[in-house]
Amino acid sequence: MNYQLMKANARTLLRNLGEDRAGVTAIEYGLIAGLIAVALVVTLGALGGNLNAVFSAISGAVGTA
């Protein structure tokens, strides 16, 4: 086997993997989307009772009109 060629191919492969940023960008977008989803769940969970009261009041006002 030609170990020099294998060594050069390994270096080229590692250099190309180090320069590839597409996977990192996808992971970053996934983390951002996950954080937004968690923030929405927490916010809507905290405001759920208040929103239910508001929509019930609106429903009652529309029903009597």
PDBQT receptor file of N, H, CA, C and O in Angstrom, charges set to zero:
ATOM      1  N   MET A   1       0.848  -1.187   0.000  1.00  0.00    +0.000 N 
ATOM      2  CA  MET A   1       0.000   0.000   0.000  1.00  0.00    +0.000 C 
ATOM      3  C   MET A   1       0.886   1.241   0.000  1.00  0.00    +0.000 C 
ATOM      4  O   MET A   1       1.996   1.248   0.532  1.00  0.00    +0.000 OA
ATOM      5  N   ASN A   2       0.362   2.258  -0.603  1.00  0.00    +0.000 N 
ATOM      6  H   ASN A   2      -0.539   2.252  -1.036  1.00  0.00    +0.000 HD
ATOM      7  CA  ASN A   2       1.089   3.513  -0.667  1.00  0.00    +0.000 C 
ATOM      8  C   ASN A   2       0.636   4.391   0.501  1.00  0.00    +0.000 C 
ATOM      9  O   ASN A   2      -0.382   5.078   0.421  1.00  0.00    +0.000 OA
ATOM     10  N   TYR A   3       1.406   4.353   1.577  1.00  0.00    +0.000 N 
ATOM     11  H   TYR A   3       2.232   3.794   1.642  1.00  0.00    +0.000 HD
ATOM     12  CA  TYR A   3       1.020   5.074   2.784  1.00  0.00    +0.000 C 
ATOM     13  C   TYR A   3       1.099   6.586   2.617  1.00  0.00    +0.000 C 
ATOM     14  O   TYR A   3       0.361   7.325   3.268  1.00  0.00    +0.000 OA
ATOM     15  N   GLN A   4       1.987   7.044   1.752  1.00  0.00    +0.000 N 
ATOM     16  H   GLN A   4       2.587   6.444   1.223  1.00  0.00    +0.000 HD
ATOM     17  CA  GLN A   4       2.079   8.491   1.510  1.00  0.00    +0.000 C 
ATOM     18  C   GLN A   4       0.798   9.002   0.858  1.00  0.00    +0.000 C 
ATOM     19  O   GLN A   4       0.302  10.073   1.208  1.00  0.00    +0.000 OA
ATOM     20  N   LEU A   5       0.272   8.241  -0.080  1.00  0.00    +0.000 N 
ATOM     21  H   LEU A   5       0.675   7.371  -0.364  1.00  0.00    +0.000 HD
ATOM     22  CA  LEU A   5      -0.977   8.631  -0.755  1.00  0.00    +0.000 C 
ATOM     23  C   LEU A   5      -2.148   8.593   0.216  1.00  0.00    +0.000 C 
ATOM     24  O   LEU A   5      -2.992   9.488   0.214  1.00  0.00    +0.000 OA
ATOM     25  N   MET A   6      -2.198   7.555   1.045  1.00  0.00    +0.000 N 
ATOM     26  H   MET A   6      -1.512   6.828   1.046  1.00  0.00    +0.000 HD
ATOM     27  CA  MET A   6      -3.265   7.462   2.042  1.00  0.00    +0.000 C 
ATOM     28  C   MET A   6      -3.189   8.617   3.031  1.00  0.00    +0.000 C 
ATOM     29  O   MET A   6      -4.216   9.169   3.426  1.00  0.00    +0.000 OA
ATOM     30  N   LYS A   7      -1.983   8.983   3.429  1.00  0.00    +0.000 N 
ATOM     31  H   LYS A   7      -1.149   8.535   3.108  1.00  0.00    +0.000 HD
ATOM     32  CA  LYS A   7      -1.783  10.088   4.367  1.00  0.00    +0.000 C 
ATOM     33  C   LYS A   7      -2.228  11.413   3.738  1.00  0.00    +0.000 C 
ATOM     34  O   LYS A   7      -2.860  12.239   4.396  1.00  0.00    +0.000 OA
ATOM     35  N   ALA A   8      -1.891  11.604   2.462  1.00  0.00    +0.000 N 
ATOM     36  H   ALA A   8      -1.378  10.933   1.927  1.00  0.00    +0.000 HD
ATOM     37  CA  ALA A   8      -2.296  12.825   1.759  1.00  0.00    +0.000 C 
ATOM     38  C   ALA A   8      -3.817  12.871   1.615  1.00  0.00    +0.000 C 
ATOM     39  O   ALA A   8      -4.420  13.931   1.780  1.00  0.00    +0.000 OA
ATOM     40  N   ASN A   9      -4.442  11.731   1.308  1.00  0.00    +0.000 N 
ATOM     41  H   ASN A   9      -3.951  10.869   1.174  1.00  0.00    +0.000 HD
ATOM     42  CA  ASN A   9      -5.898  11.692   1.190  1.00  0.00    +0.000 C 
ATOM     43  C   ASN A   9      -6.566  11.984   2.530  1.00  0.00    +0.000 C 
ATOM     44  O   ASN A   9      -7.587  12.670   2.574  1.00  0.00    +0.000 OA
ATOM     45  N   ALA A  10      -6.005  11.474   3.615  1.00  0.00    +0.000 N 
ATOM     46  H   ALA A  10      -5.175  10.916   3.580  1.00  0.00    +0.000 HD
ATOM     47  CA  ALA A  10      -6.557  11.726   4.939  1.00  0.00    +0.000 C 
ATOM     48  C   ALA A  10      -6.450  13.211   5.278  1.00  0.00    +0.000 C 
ATOM     49  O   ALA A  10      -7.384  13.796   5.827  1.00  0.00    +0.000 OA
ATOM     50  N   ARG A  11      -5.327  13.809   4.957  1.00  0.00    +0.000 N 
ATOM     51  H   ARG A  11      -4.568  13.334   4.511  1.00  0.00    +0.000 HD
ATOM     52  CA  ARG A  11      -5.158  15.255   5.208  1.00  0.00    +0.000 C 
ATOM     53  C   ARG A  11      -6.178  16.064   4.409  1.00  0.00    +0.000 C 
ATOM     54  O   ARG A  11      -6.802  16.989   4.929  1.00  0.00    +0.000 OA
ATOM     55  N   THR A  12      -6.334  15.701   3.143  1.00  0.00    +0.000 N 
ATOM     56  H   THR A  12      -5.827  14.949   2.721  1.00  0.00    +0.000 HD
ATOM     57  CA  THR A  12      -7.294  16.417   2.292  1.00  0.00    +0.000 C 
ATOM     58  C   THR A  12      -8.708  16.269   2.848  1.00  0.00    +0.000 C 
ATOM     59  O   THR A  12      -9.464  17.239   2.892  1.00  0.00    +0.000 OA
ATOM     60  N   LEU A  13      -9.063  15.072   3.269  1.00  0.00    +0.000 N 
ATOM     61  H   LEU A  13      -8.449  14.283   3.234  1.00  0.00    +0.000 HD
ATOM     62  CA  LEU A  13     -10.393  14.829   3.827  1.00  0.00    +0.000 C 
ATOM     63  C   LEU A  13     -10.608  15.659   5.087  1.00  0.00    +0.000 C 
ATOM     64  O   LEU A  13     -11.650  16.298   5.236  1.00  0.00    +0.000 OA
ATOM     65  N   LEU A  14      -9.645  15.655   5.984  1.00  0.00    +0.000 N 
ATOM     66  H   LEU A  14      -8.799  15.136   5.863  1.00  0.00    +0.000 HD
ATOM     67  CA  LEU A  14      -9.784  16.423   7.228  1.00  0.00    +0.000 C 
ATOM     68  C   LEU A  14      -9.847  17.920   6.957  1.00  0.00    +0.000 C 
ATOM     69  O   LEU A  14     -10.597  18.640   7.615  1.00  0.00    +0.000 OA
ATOM     70  N   ARG A  15      -9.062  18.390   5.991  1.00  0.00    +0.000 N 
ATOM     71  H   ARG A  15      -8.452  17.805   5.456  1.00  0.00    +0.000 HD
ATOM     72  CA  ARG A  15      -9.079  19.819   5.647  1.00  0.00    +0.000 C 
ATOM     73  C   ARG A  15     -10.448  20.201   5.083  1.00  0.00    +0.000 C 
ATOM     74  O   ARG A  15     -10.998  21.247   5.431  1.00  0.00    +0.000 OA
ATOM     75  N   ASN A  16     -10.994  19.350   4.212  1.00  0.00    +0.000 N 
ATOM     76  H   ASN A  16     -10.547  18.501   3.930  1.00  0.00    +0.000 HD
ATOM     77  CA  ASN A  16     -12.311  19.635   3.625  1.00  0.00    +0.000 C 
ATOM     78  C   ASN A  16     -13.412  19.607   4.687  1.00  0.00    +0.000 C 
ATOM     79  O   ASN A  16     -14.322  20.436   4.657  1.00  0.00    +0.000 OA
ATOM     80  N   LEU A  17     -13.337  18.666   5.616  1.00  0.00    +0.000 N 
ATOM     81  H   LEU A  17     -12.598  17.992   5.640  1.00  0.00    +0.000 HD
ATOM     82  CA  LEU A  17     -14.329  18.620   6.686  1.00  0.00    +0.000 C 
ATOM     83  C   LEU A  17     -14.237  19.848   7.584  1.00  0.00    +0.000 C 
ATOM     84  O   LEU A  17     -15.255  20.355   8.057  1.00  0.00    +0.000 OA
ATOM     85  N   GLY A  18     -13.037  20.316   7.815  1.00  0.00    +0.000 N 
ATOM     86  H   GLY A  18     -12.210  19.904   7.431  1.00  0.00    +0.000 HD
ATOM     87  CA  GLY A  18     -12.846  21.504   8.645  1.00  0.00    +0.000 C 
ATOM     88  C   GLY A  18     -13.369  22.766   8.001  1.00  0.00    +0.000 C 
ATOM     89  O   GLY A  18     -13.769  23.702   8.693  1.00  0.00    +0.000 OA
ATOM     90  N   GLU A  19     -13.369  22.797   6.675  1.00  0.00    +0.000 N 
ATOM     91  H   GLU A  19     -13.044  22.036   6.113  1.00  0.00    +0.000 HD
ATOM     92  CA  GLU A  19     -13.820  23.987   5.953  1.00  0.00    +0.000 C 
ATOM     93  C   GLU A  19     -15.316  23.976   5.678  1.00  0.00    +0.000 C 
ATOM     94  O   GLU A  19     -15.879  25.018   5.341  1.00  0.00    +0.000 OA
ATOM     95  N   ASP A  20     -15.976  22.836   5.810  1.00  0.00    +0.000 N 
ATOM     96  H   ASP A  20     -15.519  21.989   6.083  1.00  0.00    +0.000 HD
ATOM     97  CA  ASP A  20     -17.401  22.711   5.512  1.00  0.00    +0.000 C 
ATOM     98  C   ASP A  20     -18.217  23.307   6.655  1.00  0.00    +0.000 C 
ATOM     99  O   ASP A  20     -18.143  22.831   7.788  1.00  0.00    +0.000 OA
ATOM    100  N   ARG A  21     -18.987  24.340   6.362  1.00  0.00    +0.000 N 
ATOM    101  H   ARG A  21     -19.047  24.727   5.442  1.00  0.00    +0.000 HD
ATOM    102  CA  ARG A  21     -19.778  25.024   7.385  1.00  0.00    +0.000 C 
ATOM    103  C   ARG A  21     -21.276  24.797   7.234  1.00  0.00    +0.000 C 
ATOM    104  O   ARG A  21     -22.048  25.312   8.043  1.00  0.00    +0.000 OA
ATOM    105  N   ALA A  22     -21.707  24.055   6.240  1.00  0.00    +0.000 N 
ATOM    106  H   ALA A  22     -21.080  23.637   5.583  1.00  0.00    +0.000 HD
ATOM    107  CA  ALA A  22     -23.137  23.871   5.988  1.00  0.00    +0.000 C 
ATOM    108  C   ALA A  22     -23.806  23.133   7.143  1.00  0.00    +0.000 C 
ATOM    109  O   ALA A  22     -24.913  23.497   7.539  1.00  0.00    +0.000 OA
ATOM    110  N   GLY A  23     -23.173  22.125   7.680  1.00  0.00    +0.000 N 
ATOM    111  H   GLY A  23     -22.274  21.829   7.358  1.00  0.00    +0.000 HD
ATOM    112  CA  GLY A  23     -23.744  21.378   8.791  1.00  0.00    +0.000 C 
ATOM    113  C   GLY A  23     -23.862  22.214  10.043  1.00  0.00    +0.000 C 
ATOM    114  O   GLY A  23     -24.836  22.095  10.786  1.00  0.00    +0.000 OA
ATOM    115  N   VAL A  24     -22.871  23.063  10.282  1.00  0.00    +0.000 N 
ATOM    116  H   VAL A  24     -22.080  23.160   9.677  1.00  0.00    +0.000 HD
ATOM    117  CA  VAL A  24     -22.887  23.923  11.453  1.00  0.00    +0.000 C 
ATOM    118  C   VAL A  24     -24.042  24.909  11.362  1.00  0.00    +0.000 C 
ATOM    119  O   VAL A  24     -24.724  25.163  12.356  1.00  0.00    +0.000 OA
ATOM    120  N   THR A  25     -24.265  25.462  10.182  1.00  0.00    +0.000 N 
ATOM    121  H   THR A  25     -23.711  25.255   9.375  1.00  0.00    +0.000 HD
ATOM    122  CA  THR A  25     -25.360  26.414   9.992  1.00  0.00    +0.000 C 
ATOM    123  C   THR A  25     -26.701  25.737  10.233  1.00  0.00    +0.000 C 
ATOM    124  O   THR A  25     -27.580  26.321  10.867  1.00  0.00    +0.000 OA
ATOM    125  N   ALA A  26     -26.871  24.528   9.743  1.00  0.00    +0.000 N 
ATOM    126  H   ALA A  26     -26.158  24.053   9.228  1.00  0.00    +0.000 HD
ATOM    127  CA  ALA A  26     -28.136  23.809   9.946  1.00  0.00    +0.000 C 
ATOM    128  C   ALA A  26     -28.369  23.542  11.432  1.00  0.00    +0.000 C 
ATOM    129  O   ALA A  26     -29.496  23.667  11.911  1.00  0.00    +0.000 OA
ATOM    130  N   ILE A  27     -27.330  23.180  12.153  1.00  0.00    +0.000 N 
ATOM    131  H   ILE A  27     -26.415  23.079  11.763  1.00  0.00    +0.000 HD
ATOM    132  CA  ILE A  27     -27.464  22.942  13.588  1.00  0.00    +0.000 C 
ATOM    133  C   ILE A  27     -27.837  24.233  14.306  1.00  0.00    +0.000 C 
ATOM    134  O   ILE A  27     -28.678  24.225  15.204  1.00  0.00    +0.000 OA
ATOM    135  N   GLU A  28     -27.218  25.337  13.914  1.00  0.00    +0.000 N 
ATOM    136  H   GLU A  28     -26.534  25.343  13.184  1.00  0.00    +0.000 HD
ATOM    137  CA  GLU A  28     -27.544  26.622  14.540  1.00  0.00    +0.000 C 
ATOM    138  C   GLU A  28     -29.004  26.984  14.315  1.00  0.00    +0.000 C 
ATOM    139  O   GLU A  28     -29.684  27.418  15.245  1.00  0.00    +0.000 OA
ATOM    140  N   TYR A  29     -29.495  26.812  13.090  1.00  0.00    +0.000 N 
ATOM    141  H   TYR A  29     -28.944  26.459  12.335  1.00  0.00    +0.000 HD
ATOM    142  CA  TYR A  29     -30.902  27.115  12.804  1.00  0.00    +0.000 C 
ATOM    143  C   TYR A  29     -31.828  26.199  13.603  1.00  0.00    +0.000 C 
ATOM    144  O   TYR A  29     -32.872  26.637  14.085  1.00  0.00    +0.000 OA
ATOM    145  N   GLY A  30     -31.454  24.953  13.739  1.00  0.00    +0.000 N 
ATOM    146  H   GLY A  30     -30.606  24.597  13.347  1.00  0.00    +0.000 HD
ATOM    147  CA  GLY A  30     -32.247  24.024  14.534  1.00  0.00    +0.000 C 
ATOM    148  C   GLY A  30     -32.306  24.430  15.998  1.00  0.00    +0.000 C 
ATOM    149  O   GLY A  30     -33.363  24.354  16.623  1.00  0.00    +0.000 OA
ATOM    150  N   LEU A  31     -31.172  24.862  16.547  1.00  0.00    +0.000 N 
ATOM    151  H   LEU A  31     -30.313  24.924  16.039  1.00  0.00    +0.000 HD
ATOM    152  CA  LEU A  31     -31.149  25.317  17.938  1.00  0.00    +0.000 C 
ATOM    153  C   LEU A  31     -31.990  26.577  18.129  1.00  0.00    +0.000 C 
ATOM    154  O   LEU A  31     -32.700  26.705  19.126  1.00  0.00    +0.000 OA
ATOM    155  N   ILE A  32     -31.913  27.501  17.181  1.00  0.00    +0.000 N 
ATOM    156  H   ILE A  32     -31.336  27.397  16.370  1.00  0.00    +0.000 HD
ATOM    157  CA  ILE A  32     -32.713  28.727  17.267  1.00  0.00    +0.000 C 
ATOM    158  C   ILE A  32     -34.202  28.387  17.217  1.00  0.00    +0.000 C 
ATOM    159  O   ILE A  32     -34.985  28.919  18.004  1.00  0.00    +0.000 OA
ATOM    160  N   ALA A  33     -34.595  27.507  16.300  1.00  0.00    +0.000 N 
ATOM    161  H   ALA A  33     -33.959  27.075  15.661  1.00  0.00    +0.000 HD
ATOM    162  CA  ALA A  33     -36.004  27.112  16.197  1.00  0.00    +0.000 C 
ATOM    163  C   ALA A  33     -36.462  26.428  17.482  1.00  0.00    +0.000 C 
ATOM    164  O   ALA A  33     -37.582  26.655  17.940  1.00  0.00    +0.000 OA
ATOM    165  N   GLY A  34     -35.614  25.603  18.058  1.00  0.00    +0.000 N 
ATOM    166  H   GLY A  34     -34.704  25.419  17.686  1.00  0.00    +0.000 HD
ATOM    167  CA  GLY A  34     -35.956  24.940  19.318  1.00  0.00    +0.000 C 
ATOM    168  C   GLY A  34     -36.135  25.926  20.452  1.00  0.00    +0.000 C 
ATOM    169  O   GLY A  34     -37.072  25.801  21.241  1.00  0.00    +0.000 OA
ATOM    170  N   LEU A  35     -35.250  26.905  20.544  1.00  0.00    +0.000 N 
ATOM    171  H   LEU A  35     -34.489  27.006  19.903  1.00  0.00    +0.000 HD
ATOM    172  CA  LEU A  35     -35.371  27.919  21.595  1.00  0.00    +0.000 C 
ATOM    173  C   LEU A  35     -36.632  28.753  21.428  1.00  0.00    +0.000 C 
ATOM    174  O   LEU A  35     -37.287  29.092  22.414  1.00  0.00    +0.000 OA
ATOM    175  N   ILE A  36     -36.976  29.086  20.191  1.00  0.00    +0.000 N 
ATOM    176  H   ILE A  36     -36.443  28.811  19.391  1.00  0.00    +0.000 HD
ATOM    177  CA  ILE A  36     -38.208  29.842  19.944  1.00  0.00    +0.000 C 
ATOM    178  C   ILE A  36     -39.420  29.011  20.349  1.00  0.00    +0.000 C 
ATOM    179  O   ILE A  36     -40.361  29.539  20.940  1.00  0.00    +0.000 OA
ATOM    180  N   ALA A  37     -39.406  27.720  20.037  1.00  0.00    +0.000 N 
ATOM    181  H   ALA A  37     -38.642  27.292  19.556  1.00  0.00    +0.000 HD
ATOM    182  CA  ALA A  37     -40.526  26.847  20.406  1.00  0.00    +0.000 C 
ATOM    183  C   ALA A  37     -40.667  26.761  21.922  1.00  0.00    +0.000 C 
ATOM    184  O   ALA A  37     -41.781  26.816  22.443  1.00  0.00    +0.000 OA
ATOM    185  N   VAL A  38     -39.564  26.628  22.625  1.00  0.00    +0.000 N 
ATOM    186  H   VAL A  38     -38.659  26.583  22.202  1.00  0.00    +0.000 HD
ATOM    187  CA  VAL A  38     -39.613  26.562  24.091  1.00  0.00    +0.000 C 
ATOM    188  C   VAL A  38     -40.138  27.874  24.660  1.00  0.00    +0.000 C 
ATOM    189  O   VAL A  38     -40.947  27.865  25.589  1.00  0.00    +0.000 OA
ATOM    190  N   ALA A  39     -39.690  28.998  24.116  1.00  0.00    +0.000 N 
ATOM    191  H   ALA A  39     -39.033  29.005  23.362  1.00  0.00    +0.000 HD
ATOM    192  CA  ALA A  39     -40.167  30.298  24.590  1.00  0.00    +0.000 C 
ATOM    193  C   ALA A  39     -41.670  30.446  24.361  1.00  0.00    +0.000 C 
ATOM    194  O   ALA A  39     -42.379  30.964  25.223  1.00  0.00    +0.000 OA
ATOM    195  N   LEU A  40     -42.159  29.994  23.206  1.00  0.00    +0.000 N 
ATOM    196  H   LEU A  40     -41.582  29.573  22.506  1.00  0.00    +0.000 HD
ATOM    197  CA  LEU A  40     -43.592  30.072  22.933  1.00  0.00    +0.000 C 
ATOM    198  C   LEU A  40     -44.396  29.203  23.893  1.00  0.00    +0.000 C 
ATOM    199  O   LEU A  40     -45.438  29.631  24.390  1.00  0.00    +0.000 OA
ATOM    200  N   VAL A  41     -43.927  28.003  24.155  1.00  0.00    +0.000 N 
ATOM    201  H   VAL A  41     -43.080  27.656  23.751  1.00  0.00    +0.000 HD
ATOM    202  CA  VAL A  41     -44.645  27.103  25.062  1.00  0.00    +0.000 C 
ATOM    203  C   VAL A  41     -44.707  27.700  26.459  1.00  0.00    +0.000 C 
ATOM    204  O   VAL A  41     -45.756  27.671  27.102  1.00  0.00    +0.000 OA
ATOM    205  N   VAL A  42     -43.596  28.238  26.931  1.00  0.00    +0.000 N 
ATOM    206  H   VAL A  42     -42.743  28.262  26.409  1.00  0.00    +0.000 HD
ATOM    207  CA  VAL A  42     -43.564  28.827  28.271  1.00  0.00    +0.000 C 
ATOM    208  C   VAL A  42     -44.463  30.051  28.340  1.00  0.00    +0.000 C 
ATOM    209  O   VAL A  42     -45.222  30.210  29.296  1.00  0.00    +0.000 OA
ATOM    210  N   THR A  43     -44.384  30.917  27.337  1.00  0.00    +0.000 N 
ATOM    211  H   THR A  43     -43.768  30.788  26.560  1.00  0.00    +0.000 HD
ATOM    212  CA  THR A  43     -45.193  32.144  27.330  1.00  0.00    +0.000 C 
ATOM    213  C   THR A  43     -46.682  31.831  27.241  1.00  0.00    +0.000 C 
ATOM    214  O   THR A  43     -47.482  32.382  27.997  1.00  0.00    +0.000 OA
ATOM    215  N   LEU A  44     -47.051  30.952  26.324  1.00  0.00    +0.000 N 
ATOM    216  H   LEU A  44     -46.401  30.505  25.710  1.00  0.00    +0.000 HD
ATOM    217  CA  LEU A  44     -48.466  30.624  26.183  1.00  0.00    +0.000 C 
ATOM    218  C   LEU A  44     -48.983  29.849  27.385  1.00  0.00    +0.000 C 
ATOM    219  O   LEU A  44     -50.151  29.977  27.749  1.00  0.00    +0.000 OA
ATOM    220  N   GLY A  45     -48.136  29.056  27.995  1.00  0.00    +0.000 N 
ATOM    221  H   GLY A  45     -47.186  28.951  27.699  1.00  0.00    +0.000 HD
ATOM    222  CA  GLY A  45     -48.541  28.355  29.216  1.00  0.00    +0.000 C 
ATOM    223  C   GLY A  45     -48.812  29.317  30.353  1.00  0.00    +0.000 C 
ATOM    224  O   GLY A  45     -49.756  29.133  31.122  1.00  0.00    +0.000 OA
ATOM    225  N   ALA A  46     -47.982  30.346  30.458  1.00  0.00    +0.000 N 
ATOM    226  H   ALA A  46     -47.216  30.495  29.834  1.00  0.00    +0.000 HD
ATOM    227  CA  ALA A  46     -48.162  31.331  31.523  1.00  0.00    +0.000 C 
ATOM    228  C   ALA A  46     -49.384  32.210  31.277  1.00  0.00    +0.000 C 
ATOM    229  O   ALA A  46     -50.068  32.606  32.221  1.00  0.00    +0.000 OA
ATOM    230  N   LEU A  47     -49.654  32.511  30.024  1.00  0.00    +0.000 N 
ATOM    231  H   LEU A  47     -49.098  32.189  29.257  1.00  0.00    +0.000 HD
ATOM    232  CA  LEU A  47     -50.769  33.399  29.691  1.00  0.00    +0.000 C 
ATOM    233  C   LEU A  47     -52.047  32.647  29.340  1.00  0.00    +0.000 C 
ATOM    234  O   LEU A  47     -53.056  33.275  29.019  1.00  0.00    +0.000 OA
ATOM    235  N   GLY A  48     -52.029  31.334  29.391  1.00  0.00    +0.000 N 
ATOM    236  H   GLY A  48     -51.209  30.823  29.652  1.00  0.00    +0.000 HD
ATOM    237  CA  GLY A  48     -53.169  30.531  28.949  1.00  0.00    +0.000 C 
ATOM    238  C   GLY A  48     -54.459  30.865  29.670  1.00  0.00    +0.000 C 
ATOM    239  O   GLY A  48     -55.504  30.999  29.034  1.00  0.00    +0.000 OA
ATOM    240  N   GLY A  49     -54.406  31.003  30.973  1.00  0.00    +0.000 N 
ATOM    241  H   GLY A  49     -53.557  30.895  31.490  1.00  0.00    +0.000 HD
ATOM    242  CA  GLY A  49     -55.614  31.324  31.735  1.00  0.00    +0.000 C 
ATOM    243  C   GLY A  49     -56.168  32.691  31.381  1.00  0.00    +0.000 C 
ATOM    244  O   GLY A  49     -57.379  32.860  31.236  1.00  0.00    +0.000 OA
ATOM    245  N   ASN A  50     -55.283  33.662  31.243  1.00  0.00    +0.000 N 
ATOM    246  H   ASN A  50     -54.299  33.524  31.361  1.00  0.00    +0.000 HD
ATOM    247  CA  ASN A  50     -55.722  35.011  30.886  1.00  0.00    +0.000 C 
ATOM    248  C   ASN A  50     -56.323  35.047  29.483  1.00  0.00    +0.000 C 
ATOM    249  O   ASN A  50     -57.333  35.712  29.254  1.00  0.00    +0.000 OA
ATOM    250  N   LEU A  51     -55.698  34.330  28.543  1.00  0.00    +0.000 N 
ATOM    251  H   LEU A  51     -54.877  33.790  28.729  1.00  0.00    +0.000 HD
ATOM    252  CA  LEU A  51     -56.238  34.299  27.183  1.00  0.00    +0.000 C 
ATOM    253  C   LEU A  51     -57.601  33.611  27.147  1.00  0.00    +0.000 C 
ATOM    254  O   LEU A  51     -58.491  34.036  26.410  1.00  0.00    +0.000 OA
ATOM    255  N   ASN A  52     -57.767  32.574  27.922  1.00  0.00    +0.000 N 
ATOM    256  H   ASN A  52     -57.045  32.228  28.521  1.00  0.00    +0.000 HD
ATOM    257  CA  ASN A  52     -59.049  31.882  27.989  1.00  0.00    +0.000 C 
ATOM    258  C   ASN A  52     -60.135  32.820  28.507  1.00  0.00    +0.000 C 
ATOM    259  O   ASN A  52     -61.254  32.815  27.993  1.00  0.00    +0.000 OA
ATOM    260  N   ALA A  53     -59.816  33.621  29.516  1.00  0.00    +0.000 N 
ATOM    261  H   ALA A  53     -58.907  33.624  29.933  1.00  0.00    +0.000 HD
ATOM    262  CA  ALA A  53     -60.790  34.569  30.061  1.00  0.00    +0.000 C 
ATOM    263  C   ALA A  53     -61.150  35.637  29.027  1.00  0.00    +0.000 C 
ATOM    264  O   ALA A  53     -62.313  36.020  28.908  1.00  0.00    +0.000 OA
ATOM    265  N   VAL A  54     -60.157  36.114  28.285  1.00  0.00    +0.000 N 
ATOM    266  H   VAL A  54     -59.211  35.802  28.382  1.00  0.00    +0.000 HD
ATOM    267  CA  VAL A  54     -60.415  37.146  27.275  1.00  0.00    +0.000 C 
ATOM    268  C   VAL A  54     -61.313  36.582  26.168  1.00  0.00    +0.000 C 
ATOM    269  O   VAL A  54     -62.280  37.228  25.763  1.00  0.00    +0.000 OA
ATOM    270  N   PHE A  55     -60.995  35.389  25.685  1.00  0.00    +0.000 N 
ATOM    271  H   PHE A  55     -60.210  34.864  26.014  1.00  0.00    +0.000 HD
ATOM    272  CA  PHE A  55     -61.804  34.811  24.603  1.00  0.00    +0.000 C 
ATOM    273  C   PHE A  55     -63.210  34.452  25.100  1.00  0.00    +0.000 C 
ATOM    274  O   PHE A  55     -64.170  34.531  24.333  1.00  0.00    +0.000 OA
ATOM    275  N   SER A  56     -63.341  34.068  26.350  1.00  0.00    +0.000 N 
ATOM    276  H   SER A  56     -62.561  34.004  26.973  1.00  0.00    +0.000 HD
ATOM    277  CA  SER A  56     -64.678  33.795  26.896  1.00  0.00    +0.000 C 
ATOM    278  C   SER A  56     -65.495  35.079  26.966  1.00  0.00    +0.000 C 
ATOM    279  O   SER A  56     -66.687  35.075  26.661  1.00  0.00    +0.000 OA
ATOM    280  N   ALA A  57     -64.859  36.177  27.366  1.00  0.00    +0.000 N 
ATOM    281  H   ALA A  57     -63.890  36.180  27.614  1.00  0.00    +0.000 HD
ATOM    282  CA  ALA A  57     -65.550  37.460  27.425  1.00  0.00    +0.000 C 
ATOM    283  C   ALA A  57     -65.974  37.911  26.027  1.00  0.00    +0.000 C 
ATOM    284  O   ALA A  57     -67.082  38.414  25.843  1.00  0.00    +0.000 OA
ATOM    285  N   ILE A  58     -65.105  37.734  25.062  1.00  0.00    +0.000 N 
ATOM    286  H   ILE A  58     -64.205  37.326  25.212  1.00  0.00    +0.000 HD
ATOM    287  CA  ILE A  58     -65.430  38.105  23.678  1.00  0.00    +0.000 C 
ATOM    288  C   ILE A  58     -66.577  37.236  23.168  1.00  0.00    +0.000 C 
ATOM    289  O   ILE A  58     -67.505  37.739  22.535  1.00  0.00    +0.000 OA
ATOM    290  N   SER A  59     -66.514  35.945  23.440  1.00  0.00    +0.000 N 
ATOM    291  H   SER A  59     -65.760  35.536  23.954  1.00  0.00    +0.000 HD
ATOM    292  CA  SER A  59     -67.557  35.021  23.009  1.00  0.00    +0.000 C 
ATOM    293  C   SER A  59     -68.896  35.401  23.633  1.00  0.00    +0.000 C 
ATOM    294  O   SER A  59     -69.927  35.368  22.962  1.00  0.00    +0.000 OA
ATOM    295  N   GLY A  60     -68.882  35.758  24.900  1.00  0.00    +0.000 N 
ATOM    296  H   GLY A  60     -68.044  35.785  25.445  1.00  0.00    +0.000 HD
ATOM    297  CA  GLY A  60     -70.116  36.162  25.574  1.00  0.00    +0.000 C 
ATOM    298  C   GLY A  60     -70.674  37.444  25.000  1.00  0.00    +0.000 C 
ATOM    299  O   GLY A  60     -71.886  37.574  24.824  1.00  0.00    +0.000 OA
ATOM    300  N   ALA A  61     -69.786  38.408  24.702  1.00  0.00    +0.000 N 
ATOM    301  H   ALA A  61     -68.802  38.302  24.845  1.00  0.00    +0.000 HD
ATOM    302  CA  ALA A  61     -70.236  39.690  24.141  1.00  0.00    +0.000 C 
ATOM    303  C   ALA A  61     -70.814  39.494  22.729  1.00  0.00    +0.000 C 
ATOM    304  O   ALA A  61     -71.812  40.120  22.371  1.00  0.00    +0.000 OA
ATOM    305  N   VAL A  62     -70.194  38.640  21.951  1.00  0.00    +0.000 N 
ATOM    306  H   VAL A  62     -69.383  38.131  22.242  1.00  0.00    +0.000 HD
ATOM    307  CA  VAL A  62     -70.677  38.395  20.586  1.00  0.00    +0.000 C 
ATOM    308  C   VAL A  62     -71.995  37.612  20.650  1.00  0.00    +0.000 C 
ATOM    309  O   VAL A  62     -72.892  37.844  19.839  1.00  0.00    +0.000 OA
ATOM    310  N   GLY A  63     -72.112  36.705  21.593  1.00  0.00    +0.000 N 
ATOM    311  H   GLY A  63     -71.383  36.518  22.251  1.00  0.00    +0.000 HD
ATOM    312  CA  GLY A  63     -73.325  35.902  21.697  1.00  0.00    +0.000 C 
ATOM    313  C   GLY A  63     -74.532  36.727  22.115  1.00  0.00    +0.000 C 
ATOM    314  O   GLY A  63     -75.652  36.411  21.713  1.00  0.00    +0.000 OA
ATOM    315  N   THR A  64     -74.339  37.779  22.914  1.00  0.00    +0.000 N 
ATOM    316  H   THR A  64     -73.429  38.035  23.241  1.00  0.00    +0.000 HD
ATOM    317  CA  THR A  64     -75.453  38.610  23.354  1.00  0.00    +0.000 C 
ATOM    318  C   THR A  64     -75.773  39.725  22.354  1.00  0.00    +0.000 C 
ATOM    319  O   THR A  64     -76.813  40.373  22.470  1.00  0.00    +0.000 OA
ATOM    320  N   ALA A  65     -74.911  39.949  21.393  1.00  0.00    +0.000 N 
ATOM    321  H   ALA A  65     -74.067  39.422  21.298  1.00  0.00    +0.000 HD
ATOM    322  CA  ALA A  65     -75.141  41.058  20.437  1.00  0.00    +0.000 C 
ATOM    323  C   ALA A  65     -76.096  40.683  19.346  1.00  0.00    +0.000 C 
ATOM    324  O   ALA A  65     -76.388  41.500  18.473  1.00  0.00    +0.000 OA
TER     325      ALA A  65
